[in-house]
Amino acid sequence: MLYVCPTPIGNLEDITLRALRVLREVDLVLAEDTRHTGQLLHHFQIQQPLESLHEHNEREKAARILDLLAQGKKVALVSDAGMPGISDPGAFLIREVIGAGHALEVLPGANAALVGFLQSGFDCPHFLFYGFLPRRRKDRLRTLETLERLSYPIIFYEAPHRLKDMLEDLLHVLGDRPISISRELTKRFEETRRGSIGELAAYFAEHKPRGEFVITVGGLKAGQEQANWAERDEDDILHLLKHLMTSGLSRRSAVEQVSKEYRLPKNHVYEIALRVSLEG
């Protein structure tokens, strides 16, 4: 049996009685960081064997874990905080265990995304949990473009040193939507700030981000798409159209290329393209 055991995201009181019982009964505990989990086990006077399982060794360790399960051993999988396999190592091992036909038991418990979503106060029965955006800006922008037309809230995780850049990209792609930013959930310095993306981007430009963040962004509202088009920098679009058309592209081809790049309707870009002809 492989037990997937969520651990507290900050406050140790949030561990469940069931998780404590399982951690005491298993033959081995697999941890993302053995030092971090070792402190947790020590706090609850649990002395089971502890081994690391993280993103760099998960695949090579999977075969050994499957052998242990085949021998009838009980293994618990934990991450540093929250649910293993959700923006944390563990998903590959879980798939391998299922594929090999071994028993799997997932315990309920602490989860930062749900806490952050409820802290936002958004009144919506649906949401998308995305997790961490790509680190490279080009990839991050491309990902956000695939999410910009969703009509329900989106939940992200982010590290403090990338928060400012992320907020700038959210504002650039999604427009100035409502947003809720929570940090250090369940911990001593827990804090949630709500407002527009622009307001909180300005706040964190002046205040150094600290702690781990859960960001909940409101979905696209009816009529907002047209408003976002108007907010695009038409000078940039005009400059690109001029460059493409003077390089030999027809107006039609230039409009199609710019429309695709900026994710704007062709008729909107065509109106700007007419200015190229009038000016030139």
C-alpha positions as a printed NumPy array, in Angstrom:
array([[  0.   ,   0.   ,   0.   ],
       [  1.204,   3.489,  -0.873],
       [ -0.35 ,   6.169,   1.304],
       [ -0.403,   9.739,  -0.033],
       [ -0.3  ,  11.88 ,   3.114],
       [ -0.853,  15.635,   3.032],
       [  1.067,  17.584,   5.653],
       [  0.404,  21.034,   7.159],
       [  1.136,  24.042,   4.953],
       [  2.288,  25.939,   8.033],
       [  0.35 ,  25.344,  11.222],
       [  1.215,  21.911,  12.629],
       [ -2.242,  21.655,  14.204],
       [ -3.656,  21.109,  10.708],
       [ -2.312,  17.561,  10.406],
       [ -5.071,  14.966,  10.707],
       [ -5.297,  12.149,  13.238],
       [ -5.477,   9.714,  10.341],
       [ -2.232,  11.049,   8.816],
       [ -0.463,  10.675,  12.171],
       [ -1.669,   7.087,  12.518],
       [ -0.502,   6.188,   8.994],
       [  2.911,   7.798,   9.492],
       [  3.387,   5.719,  12.65 ],
       [  2.344,   2.455,  10.978],
       [  4.227,   2.521,   7.658],
       [  7.568,   0.852,   7.004],
       [  8.995,   3.861,   5.164],
       [  8.248,   7.576,   4.758],
       [  9.188,   9.2  ,   1.444],
       [  9.82 ,  12.926,   1.834],
       [ 10.556,  15.785,  -0.557],
       [ 13.116,  17.124,   1.948],
       [ 14.104,  14.695,   4.713],
       [ 15.321,  17.54 ,   6.948],
       [ 11.984,  19.328,   6.777],
       [  9.884,  16.185,   7.247],
       [ 12.266,  14.97 ,   9.937],
       [ 11.318,  17.994,  12.033],
       [  7.634,  17.217,  11.528],
       [  8.062,  13.577,  12.554],
       [ 10.184,  14.555,  15.549],
       [  7.507,  17.01 ,  16.697],
       [  4.936,  14.208,  16.76 ],
       [  7.415,  11.649,  18.152],
       [  7.342,   9.477,  15.031],
       [ 10.514,   7.499,  14.344],
       [  9.841,   5.619,  11.09 ],
       [ 12.624,   5.292,   8.458],
       [ 12.826,   8.329,   6.184],
       [ 14.11 ,   8.623,   2.595],
       [ 14.077,  11.416,   0.04 ],
       [ 11.89 ,  11.44 ,  -3.051],
       [ 12.061,  14.659,  -5.046],
       [ 11.871,  15.881,  -8.635],
       [ 15.467,  14.851,  -9.37 ],
       [ 15.304,  11.235,  -8.145],
       [ 11.631,  10.284,  -8.361],
       [ 11.928,   8.257, -11.554],
       [ 14.983,   6.278, -10.484],
       [ 13.513,   5.547,  -7.045],
       [ 10.142,   4.409,  -8.357],
       [ 11.381,   0.894,  -9.18 ],
       [ 12.703,   0.395,  -5.641],
       [  9.414,   1.576,  -4.137],
       [  7.463,  -0.802,  -6.369],
       [  9.668,  -3.659,  -5.117],
       [  8.901,  -2.725,  -1.514],
       [  5.184,  -2.642,  -2.215],
       [  5.425,  -6.023,  -3.952],
       [  6.961,  -7.362,  -0.717],
       [  3.905,  -6.178,   1.213],
       [  5.541,  -3.095,   2.714],
       [  3.592,   0.038,   3.589],
       [  4.996,   3.319,   2.305],
       [  3.866,   6.893,   3.008],
       [  4.511,   9.705,   0.539],
       [  4.652,  13.272,   1.844],
       [  5.82 ,  16.636,   0.492],
       [  7.168,  19.611,   2.393],
       [  3.68 ,  21.105,   2.679],
       [  0.216,  20.207,   1.47 ],
       [ -0.714,  17.425,  -0.936],
       [  2.052,  15.429,  -2.69 ],
       [  1.761,  15.405,  -6.467],
       [  0.041,  18.81 ,  -6.654],
       [  2.797,  21.229,  -7.757],
       [  5.082,  18.92 ,  -5.766],
       [  6.827,  15.588,  -6.476],
       [  4.802,  12.39 ,  -6.335],
       [  2.586,  12.298,  -9.428],
       [  4.98 ,  10.017, -11.348],
       [  5.256,   7.538,  -8.464],
       [  1.471,   7.483,  -8.039],
       [  1.015,   6.629, -11.73 ],
       [  3.622,   3.867, -11.479],
       [  1.951,   2.382,  -8.402],
       [ -1.439,   2.369, -10.107],
       [  0.055,   0.898, -13.276],
       [  1.698,  -1.905, -11.314],
       [ -1.596,  -2.782,  -9.662],
       [ -0.569,  -1.95 ,  -6.097],
       [ -2.997,  -0.484,  -3.575],
       [ -3.138,   3.3  ,  -3.273],
       [ -4.793,   5.341,  -0.554],
       [ -4.971,   9.15 ,  -0.72 ],
       [ -5.66 ,  10.932,   2.558],
       [ -7.469,  14.294,   2.62 ],
       [ -5.793,  17.258,   4.249],
       [ -4.298,  20.719,   3.987],
       [ -4.152,  22.437,   0.594],
       [ -2.933,  26.001,  -0.007],
       [ -4.874,  26.508,  -3.264],
       [ -8.289,  25.996,  -1.67 ],
       [ -7.415,  28.173,   1.319],
       [ -6.211,  30.953,  -0.983],
       [ -9.295,  30.675,  -3.198],
       [-11.674,  31.03 ,  -0.251],
       [ -9.6  ,  33.917,   1.106],
       [-10.173,  35.744,  -2.189],
       [-13.897,  36.063,  -1.573],
       [-14.685,  35.472,  -5.256],
       [-18.294,  34.297,  -5.58 ],
       [-17.941,  31.611,  -8.225],
       [-18.717,  27.867,  -8.04 ],
       [-15.969,  27.047, -10.559],
       [-12.251,  27.732, -10.7  ],
       [ -9.08 ,  26.51 , -12.401],
       [ -6.053,  25.552, -10.361],
       [ -2.978,  26.133, -12.515],
       [ -0.116,  26.139, -10.012],
       [  3.267,  27.579, -11.008],
       [  3.575,  29.427, -14.31 ],
       [  6.68 ,  28.813, -16.483],
       [  9.813,  30.61 , -15.322],
       [ 10.82 ,  31.989, -18.735],
       [  8.868,  35.123, -19.599],
       [  8.224,  34.055, -23.181],
       [  6.684,  30.777, -22.014],
       [  4.796,  32.529, -19.208],
       [  3.177,  34.996, -21.604],
       [  2.228,  32.218, -24.004],
       [  0.623,  30.251, -21.158],
       [ -1.331,  33.269, -19.918],
       [ -2.657,  33.853, -23.427],
       [ -4.237,  30.382, -23.324],
       [ -5.971,  31.297, -20.038],
       [ -7.094,  34.867, -20.683],
       [-10.606,  34.049, -21.939],
       [-11.652,  31.786, -19.064],
       [-14.741,  33.139, -17.316],
       [-13.895,  31.754, -13.862],
       [-11.098,  32.432, -11.346],
       [ -7.604,  31.002, -11.854],
       [ -5.383,  29.975,  -8.93 ],
       [ -1.611,  30.221,  -9.205],
       [  1.341,  29.527,  -6.911],
       [  4.399,  31.768,  -7.026],
       [  7.73 ,  32.219,  -5.275],
       [  8.563,  35.639,  -3.794],
       [ 11.453,  36.426,  -6.156],
       [  9.219,  35.942,  -9.23 ],
       [  6.048,  37.643,  -7.972],
       [  6.73 ,  41.126,  -9.393],
       [  7.434,  39.822, -12.895],
       [  4.389,  37.569, -12.735],
       [  2.092,  40.472, -11.79 ],
       [  3.444,  42.577, -14.649],
       [  2.707,  39.75 , -17.077],
       [ -0.772,  39.188, -15.627],
       [ -1.542,  42.859, -16.156],
       [ -0.133,  42.793, -19.691],
       [ -2.076,  39.741, -20.856],
       [ -5.225,  39.627, -18.696],
       [ -5.833,  43.335, -18.148],
       [ -6.547,  44.996, -14.812],
       [ -8.785,  42.35 , -13.243],
       [ -9.651,  41.72 ,  -9.579],
       [ -6.996,  39.699,  -7.784],
       [ -6.348,  38.251,  -4.35 ],
       [ -2.812,  37.525,  -3.145],
       [ -2.265,  35.431,  -0.004],
       [  1.082,  34.667,   1.575],
       [  2.293,  32.439,   4.393],
       [ -1.12 ,  30.782,   4.761],
       [ -1.784,  29.307,   8.246],
       [  1.544,  30.724,   9.473],
       [  2.372,  33.531,  11.878],
       [  2.647,  36.227,   9.194],
       [ -0.343,  35.114,   7.116],
       [ -1.672,  37.958,   4.991],
       [ -4.156,  38.427,   2.16 ],
       [ -4.366,  41.516,  -0.045],
       [ -7.219,  42.104,  -2.482],
       [ -7.641,  44.67 ,  -5.223],
       [ -6.9  ,  45.009,  -8.921],
       [ -3.822,  43.534, -10.583],
       [ -2.483,  47.034, -11.19 ],
       [ -2.959,  48.067,  -7.561],
       [ -1.201,  45.025,  -6.145],
       [  1.555,  45.175,  -8.757],
       [  2.22 ,  48.732,  -7.586],
       [  2.145,  47.634,  -3.939],
       [  4.691,  44.837,  -4.404],
       [  6.887,  47.121,  -6.504],
       [  7.304,  49.158,  -3.299],
       [  7.226,  46.296,  -0.763],
       [  9.552,  43.323,  -1.072],
       [  7.554,  40.07 ,  -1.438],
       [  8.213,  37.583,   1.361],
       [  6.949,  34.042,   1.825],
       [  5.145,  31.663,  -0.522],
       [  2.19 ,  33.06 ,  -2.456],
       [ -1.221,  31.862,  -3.625],
       [ -2.665,  34.173,  -6.289],
       [ -6.32 ,  34.049,  -7.345],
       [ -7.257,  36.062, -10.44 ],
       [-10.823,  36.819, -11.466],
       [-12.141,  35.413, -14.714],
       [-12.99 ,  37.345, -17.879],
       [-16.267,  39.211, -17.489],
       [-18.791,  39.858, -20.255],
       [-17.666,  42.842, -22.327],
       [-14.158,  42.839, -20.83 ],
       [-12.602,  41.315, -23.948],
       [-13.515,  44.378, -26.019],
       [-12.166,  46.634, -23.258],
       [ -8.872,  44.728, -23.261],
       [ -8.519,  45.225, -26.998],
       [ -8.763,  48.971, -26.486],
       [ -6.034,  48.822, -23.855],
       [ -3.512,  47.247, -26.217],
       [ -0.777,  49.643, -27.26 ],
       [ -1.879,  50.63 , -30.753],
       [  1.423,  52.386, -31.406],
       [  3.212,  49.017, -31.054],
       [  0.706,  47.385, -33.391],
       [  1.036,  50.215, -35.9  ],
       [  4.83 ,  50.015, -35.792],
       [  4.79 ,  46.252, -36.41 ],
       [  2.316,  46.586, -39.285],
       [  4.508,  49.228, -40.918],
       [  7.556,  47.008, -40.568],
       [  5.818,  43.976, -42.073],
       [  4.261,  45.878, -44.967],
       [  7.455,  47.739, -45.886],
       [  9.244,  44.374, -45.79 ],
       [  7.051,  43.131, -48.602],
       [  4.028,  41.547, -46.919],
       [  0.601,  42.419, -48.246],
       [ -1.752,  44.278, -45.96 ],
       [ -3.85 ,  41.144, -45.585],
       [ -0.873,  38.957, -44.594],
       [  0.429,  41.598, -42.181],
       [ -3.001,  41.885, -40.525],
       [ -3.238,  38.11 , -40.143],
       [  0.233,  37.868, -38.57 ],
       [ -0.318,  40.753, -36.122],
       [ -3.824,  39.533, -35.247],
       [ -2.39 ,  36.137, -34.321],
       [  0.538,  37.571, -32.325],
       [ -1.561,  40.031, -30.313],
       [ -4.612,  37.746, -30.125],
       [ -6.826,  40.505, -31.511],
       [ -9.716,  40.323, -33.989],
       [ -8.669,  40.874, -37.584],
       [-11.12 ,  43.721, -38.13 ],
       [ -9.562,  45.604, -35.197],
       [ -6.055,  45.194, -36.632],
       [ -7.306,  46.011, -40.142],
       [ -8.569,  49.404, -38.966],
       [ -5.079,  50.176, -37.662],
       [ -3.534,  48.893, -40.9  ],
       [ -5.565,  51.438, -42.85 ],
       [ -3.688,  54.148, -40.972],
       [ -0.434,  52.746, -42.393],
       [ -1.725,  53.367, -45.923],
       [ -3.022,  56.83 , -45.087],
       [  0.253,  57.844, -43.477],
       [  2.449,  56.272, -46.07 ]])
